[in-house]
Amino acid sequence: MSMNFEDVDGLRIATFGSGPRMIIAVHGISASLMAWAAVARKLPDGWSLAAMDLRGRGHSADLPGPYGLPRHAEDVLRVADHVGAGPDAVLTGHSMGAYVAALAAAKRDFARVVLVDGGLPFAPLPEGTNADEALAAVLGPALARLRQTFPTEEAYVDFFKAHPAFAGHWNADVEAYVRYDLTGPEGALRSRVAADAVLQDGRWMYLESERIAAALASIKSPLSLLRAPRGLLNQDMGLLPDDLALPWVSRLPGLTDETVPDCNHYTILFDDRCASTVAARLTAGPSDPA
């Protein structure tokens, strides 16, 4: 599979493959465009996938704020225009990227919009809990690594290997994703992700549920949701459990909902079997399951 990088006004874009049918893919809150490499490799002939490092992440880390999901949605639509994504293009996002995709799809029609383990408004925060506390509780090690430095590249890889989501699920795609994220001088290596970007975007997700709901309700494109049954730390409850997702399936008659078995919030993109399922849903024809 070919992979070509370009930088457009400081925004890093990667195009995987060379097929005429285009998928625009958006990564999660502390991730990078490399989160989509495994799915891109599973695409059938005739398809390609364009992913970007959102501002504050990866090789777009130096792009300035303010952050916030509407700003990312603007960047996504700009990338879609840049790569020539036409009306037959598919839009997808994982985790926070699914919320960004929902905001973008509310402004422009796509052939299909696929939300991967994200995109639905969270339940209201418990009384006395602020958005930063909720974010720290959900992200755990992902947030902790932004405050750390690492003596070597291998130490950074080992940090991820110890992550509960990747224990027993390590593969070459995860390792490439981890190594892509690393920057800094030897002895003081760190993640490329800007902590301020994560905090601002996380607050937006928790505090702007009504705007997310309005965006979902206004999407005219066929809309589908793929959920992981296990969570960010491989715990038994996923990020979008039934009691959160099913009311939205009822509320949005055009929304199809599917749980991808035996995966967690991360492995839904990285595990070969799960990535194949995601790729199949992204490229399904009009009469195929979404």
N, C-alpha and C positions, 0 to 999 in steps of 0.2 A: 504494500500500500504506500503510495506516495504521500508525502507531507511537506507542504510548502508554507514558509513563514513570510509575513510582511508586516511592516509597521506603518500605520496610517495615523498621522498626527499624534503619535505616542501610544496608540492602541495596538497591541500585538494581536494579530490574526493568524490562525493556522487553517489551511484547507487540506483536509484528508481526502485522498482520492481525486478523480478527475471526471466523474460522470456528470451529465447535464442536469439531473434532478438534484436539487440542493436542500440540505438540512442546515438550519441555523441553530446552534447549540450553545446553551448558557450554563456555566458551572456554578458551584455552590459558594457559600459565604467565605470560606478560607481555602478555596481550591484554586485550580488553574485550568486552562484549556486542555491540558493533558488528561484531565478526568474523562474526556470523551474518546481517547485513542482506541480503547478496546471495542467500544460500540462501533466506531468508524470502520474498524477492520472487519467487522461482521456484516457490513452493508453489502447488498447484492450489486452486481454490475449495473452501471448506469446511474449510480448515486455518488454524491460527494457530501462531505460535512464540513462546514465552516464554524469554527469555535474561536472565541476571543478570550484573552485575559481581561477580565473586568478591571476598571480603574481601581488602583490600590492593591492589585494582585499580580503575580507573575511578572512578565516583562512590561506590563502596564502599570507597575507599582508607582512610578513617578508621576503619573497623571494626577493633577490636583483634585481635591474635593471642591465643593461639597459632594458627598457621596449620596446615599439614599437610592432606593429602588427606581424611582422615576428617572433619575439621571442615568442609571444603567440601562433602562429600557430605551432611552434616547440613543445611547451608544449601540445597542443591539440593532435598532432600526437603521442606524447609520451604516453598520457593518452589512446588513442585508442589502442595502442599496449599493454599497461598494462592491460586493461580490456578484451583483447582478441577480439576486434572488427574485424570481418572478412570482406570479400568482400560484404556481404549482409547488412553491417551496413549502417545506415543513418547518415548524418552529418547535423547539423543545428546550426544557430547562430542568436541571436537577437541584433539589433542595432549595436554597434561596434563589437559584436560577430559575426555578419554576414560577416563583412569584414575579420575577422580572419578566419572564416570558408572558405571563398573564397580563401584565401591564402593557407590554408591547403589542400583544394580540388584540387588546382593546382598541388600539389605534390603527391597526392595519390587518387586513384579512390574509390568512395563510390557507394552504390546502388542508392542513391539519395542525393542531396544537397538542403536544403530548407533554403532560406534567409528570415528572419522575420524582416520586416521594417528596412532594412539596407543592406549594401553590394554593393550599386551602388556608383560610384564616385560622389562627390559633384560638383556643378558648381564652376568655378574658383572664388576665393575671389574677391570682389570689390576692385578697386584700393584704396590704402591707408588703407586697413583693414588687420591686421595680423591674424595668426591662433588662437592665444590666445583670441583675441577679438571675433572672430567668435564663438569659443567654448563657451565662457562665455554667448554670446547671445543665443545660442541654449540650453545649459544645465540649465541655470537659477538657480533655487533652488537646483538642484542636486550638482552643484559646490559650492554654498554658504555653504551647510551643512558641507563640508569638513574643513571649517575654524572655525566651531562653536563647543562649548562644551555645554552639557546639564546637568541640575542638577539631573534629574531622568530619568529612562527608559520611564516612561509615558510621560515626556516632549518631548522625541525624537519621540515617537509614535504620539503625538499631532502635531509635526512639519510636519510629513508626512500626517496626516489627513487633514491638511490645504493645501496640494499640489493640484493645480487645476486638475491634472490628476486623483486623487483619490477621489475627492469630489463626493459623491453619489455612489462611486464604492468600498467602503471599504469592505473587507471581511477577513476571517481568513488567507487566503494565503498571502495577502498583509501584515497583521500584523506579521505573522511568518517571512516573508522576512525582515521586518524592524527590528524586535528584533534580528535576526541573525547578523545583520550588526553592532551591538552596542558593544563597548568595553570601557575600562578605568575604573577609580575609581568612586565610587558614588560621585556626586557633580561636576564631570568633565568628564562625559561620552562623547564619540565621535564616529564617523563612523570609521569602520575598514579600509576604503579605503584610500590609500596613494595618496595625492594630486599630487605628482610628477608623479605617474603612469598615472593619468588622463590627466595631461598636456602633457606629452610626447606622449601618445597614440593619444590624440586629434590632436596634431600638425601633427603626421604621417598621420592621415586620411585626413587632409586638404591639406597636401603638397605632398603626394605621389599618386595622382590620376592616374598617368600613370601606376604605379605598380599595383594598384587595377584593372585597366582596363585590363592589360595584364593577370593578374591572372584569371579574369572572362572569358576571351577569350580562355584560355587554359584548362578550366575545361571540362573533357570528360564525367563526370557523368551527368545524368538527373538533370536539374537545375530549381528550381522554386522560385518564389518571392511571399511572402505574405505581403501586405501593409495595414497599418492602415490609415483610411481617416482623422483622427485627430492627432494633434501633441503632443509634449512632455508636453505642458501645456494645453492640451485639446483644443487648438485653431483649427480653421476650416481647416487650411492647414496642411497636414501631413508632415512627414520628407521627404518622397519621393513622391512628387506630380506627376501628369501625365506628365508634361512637362520635368521632369527629368527621369521618369521611361520608358515612351513609346519609346523614341529613343533607349534605351538599349534592349527592346523587339524586335525591328526591327533589331538591330545590331547582336543580339545573337539569331538565329532562334530556338535554343533548349530551350530558356528561356520561361517558362510560368509565367504569371502575374495574380494575383488575389487580389482584395481588400476585406478585411474582414469587413463587414459592422458594423457600430455602435460601433467602438472601437477607442481608442487612442494608442499612442506609448507604453504605459505601460499596459493598460487593454487588449491588444491583447494577453498577456500571462496570465493575472490574472482573467479576467472575465470568468465565467463558460462557457458561450456560445462560446466566442472567443477561449478559451483554447481548447475546444472540436474540433473546426475547425482546429486549428493548429495540434492537435494530429491526427486528421483524415488524414490530408495532409502528415504528417510524415510517416504514416503507410499504405498509399494507395498502392494497388497492381499495377503491370505494366500497366494494362488497365484502372485503375481508374484515375480521375483527380489529377494532382500533386498539 
